[in-house]
């Protein structure tokens, strides 16, 4: 039997990769571009609805992250950790 490899601790991700803000902004920008392309191309129906729902989810995500950051700043015990 081969020896088991020694366990090496996994280093934590850099803070830049853990921040949700840039991901939400890039996603919202992509959905906005897709919505504009649909409107200019005259595509309606389900495709346009999906684009609008994508924008809505981005807005909801930014509101949730904003509320969590505000909770962290005021020192709430129930706030998500790591959002400095």
N, CA, C and O atoms as CSV, one atom per row, in Angstrom:
chain,resi,resn,atom,element,x,y,z
A,1,UNK,N,N,0.819,-1.186,0.000
A,1,UNK,CA,C,0.000,0.000,0.000
A,1,UNK,C,C,0.867,1.256,0.000
A,1,UNK,O,O,1.863,1.335,0.719
A,2,UNK,N,N,0.492,2.196,-0.782
A,2,UNK,CA,C,1.255,3.432,-0.853
A,2,UNK,C,C,0.956,4.288,0.369
A,2,UNK,O,O,-0.134,4.242,0.938
A,3,UNK,N,N,1.941,5.054,0.745
A,3,UNK,CA,C,1.740,5.966,1.875
A,3,UNK,C,C,0.759,7.063,1.488
A,3,UNK,O,O,0.777,7.558,0.361
A,4,UNK,N,N,-0.087,7.434,2.425
A,4,UNK,CA,C,-1.029,8.527,2.181
A,4,UNK,C,C,-0.251,9.831,2.104
A,4,UNK,O,O,0.664,10.060,2.895
A,5,UNK,N,N,-0.609,10.680,1.160
A,5,UNK,CA,C,0.099,11.960,1.061
A,5,UNK,C,C,-0.151,12.799,2.308
A,5,UNK,O,O,-1.232,12.765,2.896
A,6,UNK,N,N,0.849,13.533,2.687
A,6,UNK,CA,C,0.686,14.388,3.864
A,6,UNK,C,C,-0.304,15.500,3.531
A,6,UNK,O,O,-0.336,16.024,2.417
A,7,UNK,N,N,-1.096,15.834,4.519
A,7,UNK,CA,C,-2.111,16.864,4.299
A,7,UNK,C,C,-1.462,18.232,4.328
A,7,UNK,O,O,-0.814,18.615,5.301
A,8,UNK,N,N,-1.651,18.955,3.246
A,8,UNK,CA,C,-1.116,20.299,3.128
A,8,UNK,C,C,-2.280,21.263,3.312
A,8,UNK,O,O,-3.299,21.122,2.636
A,9,UNK,N,N,-2.156,22.230,4.202
A,9,UNK,CA,C,-3.271,23.166,4.388
A,9,UNK,C,C,-3.509,23.995,3.126
A,9,UNK,O,O,-2.568,24.445,2.472
A,10,UNK,N,N,-4.759,24.180,2.809
A,10,UNK,CA,C,-5.129,24.957,1.625
A,10,UNK,C,C,-5.112,26.435,2.004
A,10,UNK,O,O,-5.773,26.834,2.963
A,11,UNK,N,N,-4.365,27.248,1.262
A,11,UNK,CA,C,-4.302,28.674,1.609
A,11,UNK,C,C,-5.640,29.356,1.304
A,11,UNK,O,O,-6.341,28.956,0.375
A,12,UNK,N,N,-5.990,30.372,2.073
A,12,UNK,CA,C,-7.244,31.077,1.823
A,12,UNK,C,C,-7.178,31.887,0.523
A,12,UNK,O,O,-6.104,32.287,0.074
A,13,UNK,N,N,-8.338,32.113,-0.059
A,13,UNK,CA,C,-8.404,32.932,-1.270
A,13,UNK,C,C,-8.055,34.379,-0.948
A,13,UNK,O,O,-8.337,34.851,0.153
A,14,UNK,N,N,-7.450,35.082,-1.888
A,14,UNK,CA,C,-7.198,36.510,-1.662
A,14,UNK,C,C,-8.518,37.264,-1.511
A,14,UNK,O,O,-9.550,36.833,-2.025
A,15,UNK,N,N,-8.476,38.367,-0.819
A,15,UNK,CA,C,-9.683,39.163,-0.559
A,15,UNK,C,C,-10.359,39.618,-1.852
A,15,UNK,O,O,-11.583,39.741,-1.904
A,16,UNK,N,N,-9.571,39.865,-2.887
A,16,UNK,CA,C,-10.135,40.328,-4.164
A,16,UNK,C,C,-11.077,39.275,-4.755
A,16,UNK,O,O,-12.095,39.615,-5.358
A,17,UNK,N,N,-10.735,38.008,-4.581
A,17,UNK,CA,C,-11.554,36.938,-5.149
A,17,UNK,C,C,-12.760,36.584,-4.284
A,17,UNK,O,O,-13.650,35.861,-4.731
A,18,UNK,N,N,-12.798,37.087,-3.052
A,18,UNK,CA,C,-13.914,36.793,-2.158
A,18,UNK,C,C,-14.979,37.869,-2.150
A,18,UNK,O,O,-16.045,37.666,-1.569
A,19,UNK,N,N,-14.728,38.992,-2.767
A,19,UNK,CA,C,-15.675,40.101,-2.737
A,19,UNK,C,C,-16.818,39.844,-3.720
A,19,UNK,O,O,-16.567,39.566,-4.893
A,20,UNK,N,N,-18.077,39.935,-3.258
A,20,UNK,CA,C,-19.200,39.691,-4.150
A,20,UNK,C,C,-19.551,40.879,-5.044
A,20,UNK,O,O,-20.184,40.704,-6.085
A,21,UNK,N,N,-19.149,42.075,-4.649
A,21,UNK,CA,C,-19.525,43.279,-5.395
A,21,UNK,C,C,-19.129,43.268,-6.862
A,21,UNK,O,O,-19.984,43.490,-7.718
A,22,UNK,N,N,-17.863,43.018,-7.185
A,22,UNK,CA,C,-17.469,43.017,-8.591
A,22,UNK,C,C,-18.189,41.955,-9.426
A,22,UNK,O,O,-18.498,42.184,-10.595
A,23,UNK,N,N,-18.451,40.806,-8.827
A,23,UNK,CA,C,-19.159,39.748,-9.556
A,23,UNK,C,C,-20.577,40.198,-9.890
A,23,UNK,O,O,-21.054,39.978,-11.003
A,24,UNK,N,N,-21.247,40.823,-8.935
A,24,UNK,CA,C,-22.612,41.296,-9.161
A,24,UNK,C,C,-22.624,42.391,-10.219
A,24,UNK,O,O,-23.501,42.405,-11.083
A,25,UNK,N,N,-21.672,43.302,-10.163
A,25,UNK,CA,C,-21.625,44.401,-11.132
A,25,UNK,C,C,-21.366,43.875,-12.541
A,25,UNK,O,O,-22.016,44.309,-13.492
A,26,UNK,N,N,-20.428,42.950,-12.680
A,26,UNK,CA,C,-20.139,42.378,-14.006
A,26,UNK,C,C,-21.358,41.622,-14.536
A,26,UNK,O,O,-21.691,41.725,-15.716
A,27,UNK,N,N,-22.017,40.867,-13.665
A,27,UNK,CA,C,-23.217,40.140,-14.085
A,27,UNK,C,C,-24.333,41.067,-14.513
A,27,UNK,O,O,-25.000,40.823,-15.518
A,28,UNK,N,N,-24.539,42.138,-13.748
A,28,UNK,CA,C,-25.577,43.105,-14.125
A,28,UNK,C,C,-25.246,43.783,-15.449
A,28,UNK,O,O,-26.130,44.019,-16.272
A,29,UNK,N,N,-23.975,44.091,-15.649
A,29,UNK,CA,C,-23.567,44.720,-16.911
A,29,UNK,C,C,-23.814,43.778,-18.089
A,29,UNK,O,O,-24.262,44.210,-19.151
A,30,UNK,N,N,-23.521,42.496,-17.897
A,30,UNK,CA,C,-23.750,41.521,-18.974
A,30,UNK,C,C,-25.237,41.403,-19.290
A,30,UNK,O,O,-25.617,41.357,-20.460
A,31,UNK,N,N,-26.087,41.353,-18.256
A,31,UNK,CA,C,-27.530,41.277,-18.495
A,31,UNK,C,C,-28.058,42.560,-19.125
A,31,UNK,O,O,-28.978,42.514,-19.941
A,32,UNK,N,N,-27.483,43.711,-18.754
A,32,UNK,CA,C,-27.900,44.972,-19.366
A,32,UNK,C,C,-27.556,44.990,-20.849
A,32,UNK,O,O,-28.374,45.407,-21.669
A,33,UNK,N,N,-26.362,44.544,-21.199
A,33,UNK,CA,C,-25.962,44.469,-22.610
A,33,UNK,C,C,-26.879,43.514,-23.369
A,33,UNK,O,O,-27.311,43.816,-24.482
A,34,UNK,N,N,-27.175,42.365,-22.769
A,34,UNK,CA,C,-28.057,41.403,-23.425
A,34,UNK,C,C,-29.458,41.981,-23.616
A,34,UNK,O,O,-30.089,41.746,-24.646
A,35,UNK,N,N,-29.942,42.725,-22.643
A,35,UNK,CA,C,-31.263,43.352,-22.756
A,35,UNK,C,C,-31.278,44.382,-23.877
A,35,UNK,O,O,-32.218,44.432,-24.670
A,36,UNK,N,N,-30.250,45.192,-23.938
A,36,UNK,CA,C,-30.171,46.213,-24.994
A,36,UNK,C,C,-30.089,45.557,-26.362
A,36,UNK,O,O,-30.736,46.011,-27.305
A,37,UNK,N,N,-29.298,44.489,-26.484
A,37,UNK,CA,C,-29.197,43.779,-27.761
A,37,UNK,C,C,-30.556,43.217,-28.163
A,37,UNK,O,O,-30.939,43.296,-29.331
A,38,UNK,N,N,-31.286,42.653,-27.207
A,38,UNK,CA,C,-32.621,42.112,-27.502
A,38,UNK,C,C,-33.576,43.204,-27.968
A,38,UNK,O,O,-34.331,43.010,-28.920
A,39,UNK,N,N,-33.542,44.347,-27.299
A,39,UNK,CA,C,-34.441,45.438,-27.674
A,39,UNK,C,C,-34.094,45.998,-29.045
A,39,UNK,O,O,-34.989,46.289,-29.838
A,40,UNK,N,N,-32.793,46.155,-29.337
A,40,UNK,CA,C,-32.369,46.689,-30.636
A,40,UNK,C,C,-32.675,45.699,-31.753
A,40,UNK,O,O,-33.080,46.096,-32.846
A,41,UNK,N,N,-32.482,44.419,-31.480
A,41,UNK,CA,C,-32.716,43.394,-32.503
A,41,UNK,C,C,-34.201,43.069,-32.666
A,41,UNK,O,O,-34.580,42.353,-33.593
A,42,UNK,N,N,-35.029,43.582,-31.787
A,42,UNK,CA,C,-36.458,43.323,-31.894
A,42,UNK,C,C,-36.871,41.966,-31.352
A,42,UNK,O,O,-37.943,41.465,-31.690
A,43,UNK,N,N,-36.036,41.366,-30.518
A,43,UNK,CA,C,-36.352,40.071,-29.930
A,43,UNK,C,C,-37.194,40.308,-28.682
A,43,UNK,O,O,-36.805,41.064,-27.792
A,44,UNK,N,N,-38.332,39.666,-28.628
A,44,UNK,CA,C,-39.219,39.830,-27.476
A,44,UNK,C,C,-39.588,38.450,-26.952
A,44,UNK,O,O,-39.042,37.442,-27.403
A,45,UNK,N,N,-40.487,38.407,-26.027
A,45,UNK,CA,C,-40.940,37.129,-25.501
A,45,UNK,C,C,-40.033,36.632,-24.403
A,45,UNK,O,O,-39.571,37.404,-23.564
A,46,UNK,N,N,-39.780,35.338,-24.413
A,46,UNK,CA,C,-39.050,34.685,-23.331
A,46,UNK,C,C,-37.610,35.189,-23.212
A,46,UNK,O,O,-37.094,35.321,-22.102
A,47,UNK,N,N,-36.971,35.464,-24.320
A,47,UNK,CA,C,-35.571,35.906,-24.280
A,47,UNK,C,C,-35.464,37.243,-23.550
A,47,UNK,O,O,-34.584,37.417,-22.707
A,48,UNK,N,N,-36.334,38.171,-23.858
A,48,UNK,CA,C,-36.327,39.470,-23.189
A,48,UNK,C,C,-36.679,39.317,-21.715
A,48,UNK,O,O,-36.105,40.002,-20.868
A,49,UNK,N,N,-37.610,38.431,-21.402
A,49,UNK,CA,C,-37.971,38.204,-20.005
A,49,UNK,C,C,-36.793,37.656,-19.207
A,49,UNK,O,O,-36.570,38.065,-18.068
A,50,UNK,N,N,-36.052,36.749,-19.789
A,50,UNK,CA,C,-34.877,36.197,-19.101
A,50,UNK,C,C,-33.850,37.295,-18.843
A,50,UNK,O,O,-33.251,37.345,-17.768
A,51,UNK,N,N,-33.645,38.168,-19.815
A,51,UNK,CA,C,-32.701,39.276,-19.629
A,51,UNK,C,C,-33.162,40.207,-18.506
A,51,UNK,O,O,-32.355,40.635,-17.680
A,52,UNK,N,N,-34.434,40.512,-18.478
A,52,UNK,CA,C,-34.956,41.400,-17.436
A,52,UNK,C,C,-34.889,40.736,-16.063
A,52,UNK,O,O,-34.587,41.402,-15.072
A,53,UNK,N,N,-35.167,39.435,-15.991
A,53,UNK,CA,C,-35.039,38.719,-14.724
A,53,UNK,C,C,-33.580,38.681,-14.274
A,53,UNK,O,O,-33.303,38.774,-13.078
A,54,UNK,N,N,-32.661,38.549,-15.199
A,54,UNK,CA,C,-31.239,38.591,-14.849
A,54,UNK,C,C,-30.855,39.925,-14.234
A,54,UNK,O,O,-30.110,39.971,-13.255
A,55,UNK,N,N,-31.362,41.012,-14.807
A,55,UNK,CA,C,-31.126,42.334,-14.222
A,55,UNK,C,C,-31.742,42.427,-12.837
A,55,UNK,O,O,-31.135,42.977,-11.919
A,56,UNK,N,N,-32.949,41.889,-12.685
A,56,UNK,CA,C,-33.624,41.920,-11.387
A,56,UNK,C,C,-32.859,41.159,-10.318
A,56,UNK,O,O,-32.757,41.611,-9.177
A,57,UNK,N,N,-32.325,40.009,-10.683
A,57,UNK,CA,C,-31.534,39.228,-9.724
A,57,UNK,C,C,-30.269,39.994,-9.336
A,57,UNK,O,O,-29.842,39.945,-8.182
A,58,UNK,N,N,-29.677,40.693,-10.286
A,58,UNK,CA,C,-28.500,41.507,-9.978
A,58,UNK,C,C,-28.822,42.637,-9.021
A,58,UNK,O,O,-28.051,42.923,-8.105
A,59,UNK,N,N,-29.963,43.281,-9.230
A,59,UNK,CA,C,-30.391,44.350,-8.316
A,59,UNK,C,C,-30.646,43.777,-6.926
A,59,UNK,O,O,-30.223,44.353,-5.923
A,60,UNK,N,N,-31.336,42.647,-6.869
A,60,UNK,CA,C,-31.603,42.009,-5.585
A,60,UNK,C,C,-30.302,41.615,-4.887
A,60,UNK,O,O,-30.159,41.808,-3.679
A,61,UNK,N,N,-29.367,41.071,-5.638
A,61,UNK,CA,C,-28.071,40.707,-5.058
A,61,UNK,C,C,-27.324,41.909,-4.518
A,61,UNK,O,O,-26.725,41.835,-3.446
A,62,UNK,N,N,-27.350,43.010,-5.241
A,62,UNK,CA,C,-26.655,44.205,-4.764
A,62,UNK,C,C,-27.337,44.775,-3.524
A,62,UNK,O,O,-26.660,45.301,-2.640
A,63,UNK,N,N,-28.659,44.679,-3.442
A,63,UNK,CA,C,-29.360,45.127,-2.242
A,63,UNK,C,C,-29.012,44.265,-1.037
A,63,UNK,O,O,-28.827,44.784,0.064
A,64,UNK,N,N,-28.922,42.964,-1.234
A,64,UNK,CA,C,-28.576,42.058,-0.135
A,64,UNK,C,C,-27.150,42.308,0.339
A,64,UNK,O,O,-26.899,42.372,1.543
A,65,UNK,N,N,-26.223,42.449,-0.588
A,65,UNK,CA,C,-24.837,42.718,-0.207
A,65,UNK,C,C,-24.744,44.068,0.500
A,65,UNK,O,O,-24.024,44.197,1.490
A,66,UNK,N,N,-25.458,45.064,0.008
A,66,UNK,CA,C,-25.454,46.378,0.667
A,66,UNK,C,C,-26.012,46.315,2.075
A,66,UNK,O,O,-25.479,46.945,2.988
A,67,UNK,N,N,-27.087,45.554,2.253
A,67,UNK,CA,C,-27.669,45.406,3.594
A,67,UNK,C,C,-26.710,44.677,4.527
A,67,UNK,O,O,-26.607,45.029,5.703
A,68,UNK,N,N,-26.007,43.666,4.021
A,68,UNK,CA,C,-25.047,42.937,4.850
A,68,UNK,C,C,-23.858,43.817,5.232
A,68,UNK,O,O,-23.383,43.761,6.366
A,69,UNK,N,N,-23.384,44.617,4.303
A,69,UNK,CA,C,-22.266,45.519,4.606
A,69,UNK,C,C,-22.691,46.547,5.641
A,69,UNK,O,O,-21.923,46.869,6.549
A,70,UNK,N,N,-23.911,47.067,5.513
A,70,UNK,CA,C,-24.411,48.013,6.509
A,70,UNK,C,C,-24.522,47.355,7.875
A,70,UNK,O,O,-24.220,47.983,8.890
A,71,UNK,N,N,-24.956,46.091,7.913
A,71,UNK,CA,C,-25.069,45.372,9.183
A,71,UNK,C,C,-23.697,45.149,9.803
A,71,UNK,O,O,-23.546,45.242,11.021
A,72,UNK,N,N,-22.696,44.856,8.977
A,72,UNK,CA,C,-21.335,44.676,9.487
A,72,UNK,C,C,-20.830,45.984,10.076
A,72,UNK,O,O,-20.217,45.985,11.144
A,73,UNK,N,N,-21.075,47.084,9.402
A,73,UNK,CA,C,-20.569,48.385,9.862
A,73,UNK,C,C,-21.210,48.828,11.166
A,73,UNK,O,O,-20.568,49.483,11.988
A,74,UNK,N,N,-22.475,48.473,11.358
A,74,UNK,CA,C,-23.118,48.877,12.612
A,74,UNK,C,C,-22.898,47.843,13.720
A,74,UNK,O,O,-23.335,48.053,14.852
A,75,UNK,N,N,-22.226,46.730,13.410
A,75,UNK,CA,C,-21.849,45.761,14.417
A,75,UNK,C,C,-22.910,44.749,14.771
A,75,UNK,O,O,-22.912,44.231,15.888
A,76,UNK,N,N,-23.806,44.453,13.861
A,76,UNK,CA,C,-24.859,43.477,14.124
A,76,UNK,C,C,-24.259,42.086,14.298
A,76,UNK,O,O,-23.362,41.689,13.556
A,77,UNK,N,N,-24.762,41.352,15.284
A,77,UNK,CA,C,-24.243,40.011,15.551
A,77,UNK,C,C,-24.647,39.012,14.472
A,77,UNK,O,O,-23.974,37.999,14.285
A,78,UNK,N,N,-25.731,39.285,13.764
A,78,UNK,CA,C,-26.216,38.352,12.749
A,78,UNK,C,C,-25.674,38.651,11.359
A,78,UNK,O,O,-26.057,37.986,10.397
A,79,UNK,N,N,-24.799,39.630,11.233
A,79,UNK,CA,C,-24.266,40.017,9.924
A,79,UNK,C,C,-23.302,38.953,9.405
A,79,UNK,O,O,-22.661,38.236,10.173
A,80,UNK,N,N,-23.223,38.874,8.099
A,80,UNK,CA,C,-22.289,37.956,7.458
A,80,UNK,C,C,-20.859,38.390,7.772
A,80,UNK,O,O,-20.556,39.583,7.765
A,81,UNK,N,N,-20.000,37.448,8.041
A,81,UNK,CA,C,-18.617,37.744,8.376
A,81,UNK,C,C,-17.783,37.848,7.095
A,81,UNK,O,O,-18.064,37.167,6.108
A,82,UNK,N,N,-16.772,38.691,7.119
A,82,UNK,CA,C,-15.842,38.807,6.005
A,82,UNK,C,C,-16.171,39.912,5.026
A,82,UNK,O,O,-15.464,40.066,4.030
A,83,UNK,N,N,-17.212,40.685,5.268
A,83,UNK,CA,C,-17.556,41.804,4.383
A,83,UNK,C,C,-17.111,43.106,5.037
A,83,UNK,O,O,-17.934,43.840,5.584
A,84,UNK,N,N,-15.848,43.386,4.983
A,84,UNK,CA,C,-15.309,44.597,5.642
A,84,UNK,C,C,-15.486,45.814,4.817
A,84,UNK,O,O,-15.088,46.903,5.230
